[in-house]
Amino acid sequence: MTEALGRTQILRDAMDPVRAAALHATLGLDGPPPGHLAILPPFFHQAYFWDPRPPAELGCDGHPRLGAFLPDLGLPRRMWAGGELAFFGPLRAGIPAERTTTIEGITRKQGRTGPLAFVTLRHDIVQAGVLRVSERQDIVYREDPRPDAPRPAPPPAPETAEDETEAHFPPTLLFRYSALTFEGHRIHYDRDYATGTEGYGGLVVHGPLLAQLLMLKATERSPLRRFAFRARSALIDHETATLCRTGDRLWVRGPDGRLCMSAEVEHGQDRF
């Protein structure tokens, strides 16, 4: 386990404006899409820095097999648990960029439903020789789900907010977001796998997609300096979610009042 600490991976991308325009359309955003040299909205870098693997190097869940870059910790199921981003300057479409990923931490713990492991990655994105974004990504590893395993009760979301927006997640949106971010996890587009193998009530909405929408909501007030988020419970494709904000706190509330994601933001005029 410790031999993976400090392991790095460098990916380079031309930052094709077409990909940003496709994400802009997928999210249904207003206004013209980003063109050449346009400033990309925060977190749009998720549509870049692909690391495509051939079918033989994928697991049954659609993720790349463990053991190449990410360590194999004996727990086959993994998901994005949360993260934090620091914005030092905008990324622009059409200017090549480089992302260096470092494995910064590996921990184990016993959860309410079984053993867990957490891997912390740091992504540093440099464009035109300048660090633009530094991102921490928290990945949780779990055992394969058991049909009889009890599901912990999700935490409740705050009942009121200063600003609320309804959000819907049809299968087409989830498929297109998976394609644009090169996210192969089958829970987001393969309903039979999501319900029959992993035991969800339908297709699972991507955690990064929820974080993306909260970031866009946060930028309605002023530019971002820092954004931290944590996934709290799964949101299913047929559920209507509410994107909420009160001050510098944001969250996603499920239709039954549960908390699906929580986030905190710091604003700064000299940053994104």
Backbone hydrogen bonds in HBPLUS format (Angstrom, degrees):
<---DONOR---> <-ACCEPTOR-->    atom                        ^
c    i                          cat <-CA-CA->   ^        H-A-AA   ^      H-
h    n   atom  resd res      DA  || num        DHA   H-A  angle D-A-AA Bond
n    s   type  num  typ     dist DA aas  dist angle  dist       angle   num
A0004-ALA N   A0001-MET O   3.28 MM   3  5.93 159.5  2.33 113.8 119.1     1
A0005-LEU N   A0002-THR O   3.09 MM   3  5.41 148.7  2.20 107.9 116.7     2
A0007-ARG N   A0004-ALA O   3.06 MM   3  5.47 160.4  2.10 133.5 134.9     3
A0006-GLY N   A0103-ILE O   2.80 MM  97  5.16 167.3  1.82 154.2 155.0     4
A0103-ILE N   A0007-ARG O   2.97 MM  96  5.49 154.9  2.03 153.6 161.8     5
A0009-GLN N   A0101-THR O   2.83 MM  92  5.10 141.2  1.98 142.6 152.5     6
A0101-THR N   A0009-GLN O   2.77 MM  92  5.10 170.5  1.78 156.7 160.0     7
A0011-LEU N   A0099-ARG O   2.92 MM  88  5.28 163.3  1.95 152.1 157.1     8
A0099-ARG N   A0011-LEU O   2.78 MM  88  5.28 172.1  1.78 165.9 168.6     9
A0013-ASP N   A0097-ALA O   2.99 MM  84  5.54 161.0  2.03 157.0 159.1    10
A0097-ALA N   A0013-ASP O   2.92 MM  84  5.54 159.5  1.96 160.4 167.2    11
A0094-GLY N   A0015-MET O   2.64 MM  79  5.02 159.2  1.68 145.2 148.0    12
A0019-ARG N   A0016-ASP O   3.13 MM   3  5.79 139.4  2.30 116.7 124.8    13
A0021-ALA N   A0017-PRO O   2.90 MM   4  6.18 157.1  1.95 154.5 161.5    14
A0022-ALA N   A0018-VAL O   2.94 MM   4  6.16 147.5  2.05 141.4 150.1    15
A0023-LEU N   A0019-ARG O   3.04 MM   4  6.35 152.6  2.12 146.1 152.9    16
A0024-HIS N   A0020-ALA O   2.90 MM   4  6.09 157.9  1.94 149.0 155.6    17
A0025-ALA N   A0021-ALA O   3.00 MM   4  6.24 154.9  2.06 144.4 150.2    18
A0026-THR N   A0022-ALA O   2.90 MM   4  6.09 156.6  1.96 144.3 151.4    19
A0027-LEU N   A0023-LEU O   2.98 MM   4  6.16 155.3  2.05 152.1 156.7    20
A0029-LEU N   A0024-HIS O   3.18 MM   5  5.68 169.6  2.19 165.9 164.0    21
A0028-GLY N   A0025-ALA O   2.99 MM   3  4.99 149.2  2.08 100.5 110.3    22
A0038-ALA N   A0035-GLY O   2.99 MM   3  5.32 162.2  2.02 130.9 132.7    23
A0037-LEU N   A0093-ALA O   2.76 MM  56  4.89 153.7  1.83 134.6 140.1    24
A0093-ALA N   A0038-ALA O   2.91 MM  55  5.51 158.4  1.95 156.8 159.8    25
A0040-LEU N   A0091-LEU O   2.82 MM  51  5.67 174.5  1.83 158.8 159.8    26
A0044-PHE N   A0041-PRO O   3.19 MM   3  5.75 158.1  2.24 137.2 137.8    27
A0046-GLN N   A0043-PHE O   3.12 MM   3  5.94 167.6  2.14 120.6 122.9    28
A0047-ALA N   A0044-PHE O   3.04 MM   3  5.92 170.4  2.05 125.5 128.1    29
A0048-TYR N   A0045-HIS O   2.98 MM   3  5.22 160.8  2.02 113.6 116.5    30
A0057-GLU N   A0054-PRO O   2.90 MM   3  5.60 160.2  1.94 125.0 131.3    31
A0058-LEU N   A0055-PRO O   3.11 MM   3  5.38 160.4  2.15 119.9 118.5    32
A0065-ARG N   A0057-GLU O   2.82 MM   8  5.70 172.1  1.83 147.5 146.7    33
A0059-GLY N   A0063-HIS O   2.77 MM   4  5.58 169.0  1.78 174.6 178.6    34
A0062-GLY N   A0059-GLY O   3.08 MM   3  5.42 164.7  2.10 112.6 117.4    35
A0186-ARG N   A0061-ASP O   2.88 MM 125  5.66 164.6  1.91 156.7 159.3    36
A0067-GLY N   A0070-LEU O   2.75 MM   3  5.71 162.9  1.77 167.9 171.8    37
A0077-ARG N   A0142-ARG O   3.04 MM  65  4.95 150.0  2.13 152.8 149.0    38
A0142-ARG N   A0077-ARG O   2.58 MM  65  4.95 157.1  1.63 151.3 156.6    39
A0079-MET N   A0140-VAL O   2.99 MM  61  5.53 149.6  2.08 149.4 159.1    40
A0140-VAL N   A0079-MET O   2.90 MM  61  5.53 162.2  1.93 165.4 168.8    41
A0081-ALA N   A0138-ASP O   2.75 MM  57  5.38 157.8  1.80 149.5 155.2    42
A0231-ALA N   A0081-ALA O   2.89 MM 150  5.36 168.2  1.90 141.7 145.6    43
A0138-ASP N   A0082-GLY O   2.92 MM  56  5.24 173.4  1.93 146.1 144.1    44
A0083-GLY N   A0229-PHE O   2.95 MM 146  5.54 159.4  2.00 148.3 149.0    45
A0229-PHE N   A0083-GLY O   2.84 MM 146  5.54 163.2  1.87 156.1 160.6    46
A0084-GLU N   A0136-ARG O   2.97 MM  52  5.07 148.1  2.08 131.7 139.4    47
A0136-ARG N   A0084-GLU O   2.71 MM  52  5.07 167.7  1.72 158.5 162.8    48
A0085-LEU N   A0227-PHE O   2.72 MM 142  5.21 157.5  1.77 148.0 155.8    49
A0227-PHE N   A0085-LEU O   2.95 MM 142  5.21 152.6  2.03 145.6 151.9    50
A0086-ALA N   A0134-SER O   2.85 MM  48  5.27 158.4  1.89 154.5 161.9    51
A0134-SER N   A0086-ALA O   3.06 MM  48  5.27 161.6  2.09 149.8 155.4    52
A0087-PHE N   A0225-ARG O   2.98 MM 138  5.21 169.5  2.00 139.6 143.0    53
A0088-PHE N   A0132-ARG O   2.78 MM  44  4.87 164.9  1.80 149.4 150.3    54
A0098-GLU N   A0126-VAL O   2.91 MM  28  5.31 159.4  1.95 153.3 160.2    55
A0126-VAL N   A0098-GLU O   2.87 MM  28  5.31 164.8  1.89 158.7 161.5    56
A0100-THR N   A0124-ASP O   2.95 MM  24  5.26 161.9  1.98 147.6 150.3    57
A0124-ASP N   A0100-THR O   2.94 MM  24  5.26 162.5  1.97 145.6 150.7    58
A0102-THR N   A0122-ARG O   2.93 MM  20  5.23 151.3  2.01 141.8 151.2    59
A0122-ARG N   A0102-THR O   2.90 MM  20  5.23 151.1  1.98 145.8 155.2    60
A0104-GLU N   A0120-THR O   2.80 MM  16  5.47 150.8  1.88 153.5 161.9    61
A0105-GLY N   A0120-THR O   3.38 MM  15  4.87 148.2  2.48 132.0 130.5    62
A0120-THR N   A0105-GLY O   2.87 MM  15  4.87 163.3  1.90 136.9 140.9    63
A0107-THR N   A0118-PHE O   2.93 MM  11  5.23 157.1  1.99 147.1 154.6    64
A0118-PHE N   A0107-THR O   2.77 MM  11  5.23 160.3  1.81 149.9 155.5    65
A0109-LYS N   A0116-LEU O   2.99 MM   7  5.33 159.3  2.04 142.6 143.3    66
A0116-LEU N   A0109-LYS O   2.82 MM   7  5.33 161.2  1.85 170.0 165.2    67
A0111-GLY N   A0114-GLY O   2.76 MM   3  5.09 147.9  1.87 143.6 145.0    68
A0114-GLY N   A0111-GLY O   3.36 MM   3  5.09 164.7  2.38  97.2 101.7    69
A0117-ALA N   A0141-TYR O   3.19 MM  24  4.96 149.2  2.29 132.0 135.1    70
A0141-TYR N   A0117-ALA O   2.71 MM  24  4.96 162.9  1.74 153.7 156.6    71
A0119-VAL N   A0139-ILE O   2.91 MM  20  5.16 160.1  1.95 148.6 155.3    72
A0139-ILE N   A0119-VAL O   2.90 MM  20  5.16 167.4  1.91 154.6 158.7    73
A0121-LEU N   A0137-GLN O   2.85 MM  16  5.04 168.9  1.86 152.2 155.8    74
A0137-GLN N   A0121-LEU O   2.81 MM  16  5.04 162.8  1.84 144.1 149.1    75
A0123-HIS N   A0135-GLU O   2.70 MM  12  4.97 165.0  1.72 152.8 158.0    76
A0135-GLU N   A0123-HIS O   2.77 MM  12  4.97 165.5  1.79 149.5 154.7    77
A0125-ILE N   A0133-VAL O   2.85 MM   8  5.22 174.1  1.85 164.2 165.8    78
A0132-ARG N   A0125-ILE O   2.84 MM   7  5.81 169.1  1.85 164.0 167.5    79
A0133-VAL N   A0125-ILE O   3.45 MM   8  5.22 162.2  2.48 134.9 139.6    80
A0127-GLN N   A0130-VAL O   2.95 MM   3  5.42 159.2  1.99 150.0 147.4    81
A0130-VAL N   A0127-GLN O   3.08 MM   3  5.42 163.7  2.10 112.1 117.3    82
A0149-ALA N   A0146-ARG O   3.01 MM   3  5.20 165.1  2.04 113.9 118.6    83
A0259-LEU N   A0155-PRO O   2.75 MM 104  5.61 163.1  1.78 163.1 158.0    84
A0157-ALA N   A0257-GLY O   2.88 MM 100  5.81 176.8  1.88 156.7 155.7    85
A0162-GLU N   A0245-ARG O   3.00 MM  83  5.92 125.3  2.31 131.6 146.1    86
A0163-ASP N   A0245-ARG O   3.07 MM  82  5.21 144.3  2.20 151.9 156.9    87
A0245-ARG N   A0163-ASP O   2.94 MM  82  5.21 137.1  2.12 150.9 157.7    88
A0165-THR N   A0243-LEU O   2.92 MM  78  5.07 143.3  2.05 138.2 149.4    89
A0243-LEU N   A0165-THR O   2.72 MM  78  5.07 166.3  1.74 159.3 156.2    90
A0167-ALA N   A0241-ALA O   2.82 MM  74  5.17 150.7  1.90 147.6 146.5    91
A0241-ALA N   A0167-ALA O   3.02 MM  74  5.17 160.8  2.05 160.2 158.8    92
A0173-LEU N   A0170-PRO O   3.00 MM   3  5.49 124.1  2.32 113.2 126.0    93
A0174-LEU N   A0170-PRO O   3.29 MM   4  6.71 159.1  2.34 152.4 158.2    94
A0175-PHE N   A0171-PRO O   2.89 MM   4  6.10 161.9  1.92 154.2 159.1    95
A0176-ARG N   A0172-THR O   2.95 MM   4  6.10 166.7  1.97 150.9 154.6    96
A0177-TYR N   A0173-LEU O   2.92 MM   4  6.07 158.7  1.96 150.3 156.5    97
A0178-SER N   A0174-LEU O   2.95 MM   4  6.09 158.3  2.00 145.6 151.7    98
A0179-ALA N   A0175-PHE O   2.95 MM   4  6.21 156.9  2.00 148.8 155.2    99
A0180-LEU N   A0176-ARG O   2.92 MM   4  6.13 162.1  1.95 150.8 155.1   100
A0181-THR N   A0177-TYR O   3.04 MM   4  6.12 150.6  2.13 148.5 155.2   101
A0182-PHE N   A0178-SER O   2.92 MM   4  5.64 106.2  2.47 134.6 150.6   102
A0183-GLU N   A0178-SER O   2.84 MM   5  4.69 152.0  1.92 140.1 145.4   103
A0182-PHE N   A0179-ALA O   3.28 MM   3  4.95 153.7  2.35  94.5 102.1   104
A0188-HIS N   A0185-HIS O   3.32 MM   3  6.32 173.0  2.33 125.8 127.9   105
A0189-TYR N   A0186-ARG O   3.24 MM   3  5.57 155.9  2.30 110.9 117.0   106
A0190-ASP N   A0186-ARG O   2.85 MM   4  5.16 159.4  1.89 156.0 156.7   107
A0204-VAL N   A0187-ILE O   2.92 MM  17  5.69 167.7  1.93 143.3 146.8   108
A0194-ALA N   A0190-ASP O   2.91 MM   4  6.15 167.4  1.93 159.2 163.4   109
A0195-THR N   A0191-ARG O   2.94 MM   4  6.05 163.9  1.97 154.8 157.8   110
A0196-GLY N   A0192-ASP O   2.78 MM   4  5.49 152.8  1.85 140.9 150.1   111
A0197-THR N   A0193-TYR O   2.94 MM   4  5.05 149.6  2.04 125.3 135.0   112
A0198-GLU N   A0193-TYR O   3.19 MM   5  6.64 155.2  2.25 161.5 168.0   113
A0200-TYR N   A0194-ALA O   2.91 MM   6  5.63 164.5  1.94 150.6 145.3   114
A0237-ASP N   A0203-LEU O   2.86 MM  34  5.32 147.8  1.96 149.0 155.8   115
A0205-VAL N   A0235-LEU O   2.86 MM  30  5.56 175.8  1.86 162.0 163.1   116
A0210-LEU N   A0206-HIS O   3.21 MM   4  6.58 156.2  2.27 147.9 152.9   117
A0211-ALA N   A0207-GLY O   2.94 MM   4  6.27 161.6  1.98 154.9 160.7   118
A0212-GLN N   A0208-PRO O   2.77 MM   4  5.91 149.9  1.86 141.0 149.5   119
A0213-LEU N   A0209-LEU O   3.06 MM   4  6.36 158.5  2.11 148.4 152.5   120
A0214-LEU N   A0210-LEU O   3.01 MM   4  6.29 155.5  2.07 149.6 156.6   121
A0215-MET N   A0211-ALA O   2.88 MM   4  6.11 153.1  1.95 149.5 156.9   122
A0216-LEU N   A0212-GLN O   2.99 MM   4  6.29 157.4  2.04 150.0 155.8   123
A0217-LYS N   A0213-LEU O   3.00 MM   4  6.20 148.7  2.10 139.9 148.8   124
A0218-ALA N   A0214-LEU O   2.86 MM   4  6.12 150.0  1.95 144.1 152.6   125
A0219-THR N   A0215-MET O   2.98 MM   4  6.27 147.0  2.09 147.6 155.7   126
A0220-GLU N   A0217-LYS O   3.20 MM   3  5.46 156.3  2.26 104.4 111.6   127
A0221-ARG N   A0218-ALA O   3.28 MM   3  6.06 164.2  2.31 118.0 121.5   128
A0268-GLY N   A0223-PRO O   3.10 MM  45  5.72 153.3  2.18 127.1 134.4   129
A0225-ARG N   A0266-GLU O   2.73 MM  41  5.35 163.6  1.75 155.3 149.6   130
A0226-ARG N   A0266-GLU O   3.14 MM  40  4.95 159.9  2.18 133.3 134.1   131
A0266-GLU N   A0226-ARG O   2.87 MM  40  4.95 159.6  1.91 143.0 142.8   132
A0228-ALA N   A0264-GLU O   2.94 MM  36  5.36 167.3  1.96 158.3 162.4   133
A0264-GLU N   A0228-ALA O   2.87 MM  36  5.36 152.3  1.95 150.2 158.3   134
A0230-ARG N   A0262-SER O   2.87 MM  32  5.44 150.3  1.96 159.6 163.2   135
A0262-SER N   A0230-ARG O   3.05 MM  32  5.44 160.5  2.09 152.1 157.0   136
A0232-ARG N   A0260-CYS O   2.80 MM  28  4.85 172.5  1.81 128.8 128.7   137
A0233-SER N   A0260-CYS O   3.29 MM  27  4.47 160.7  2.33 113.2 111.3   138
A0239-GLU N   A0236-ILE O   2.95 MM   3  5.55 165.0  1.98 125.1 129.7   139
A0242-THR N   A0253-ARG O   2.96 MM  11  5.12 150.7  2.04 145.0 153.4   140
A0253-ARG N   A0242-THR O   2.92 MM  11  5.12 167.5  1.94 148.5 151.7   141
A0244-CYS N   A0251-TRP O   2.82 MM   7  5.23 171.1  1.83 170.6 169.3   142
A0251-TRP N   A0244-CYS O   3.04 MM   7  5.23 153.0  2.11 132.0 135.9   143
A0246-THR N   A0249-ARG O   2.94 MM   3  5.42 163.6  1.97 157.4 162.2   144
A0249-ARG N   A0246-THR O   3.05 MM   3  5.42 164.7  2.08 132.7 135.5   145
A0265-VAL N   A0248-ASP O   3.00 MM  17  5.26 150.6  2.09 151.2 156.5   146
A0250-LEU N   A0263-ALA O   2.94 MM  13  4.99 171.7  1.95 136.2 137.5   147
A0263-ALA N   A0250-LEU O   2.80 MM  13  4.99 139.1  1.97 160.5 150.3   148
A0252-VAL N   A0261-MET O   2.86 MM   9  5.08 151.6  1.94 143.0 146.9   149
A0260-CYS N   A0252-VAL O   2.88 MM   8  5.33 172.2  1.88 161.1 160.6   150
A0254-GLY N   A0258-ARG O   2.88 MM   4  5.18 167.9  1.89 151.1 155.0   151
A0257-GLY N   A0254-GLY O   3.01 MM   3  5.27 161.0  2.04 116.6 118.5   152
A0271-ARG N   A0268-GLY O   3.19 MM   3  5.54 165.0  2.21 114.7 116.9   153
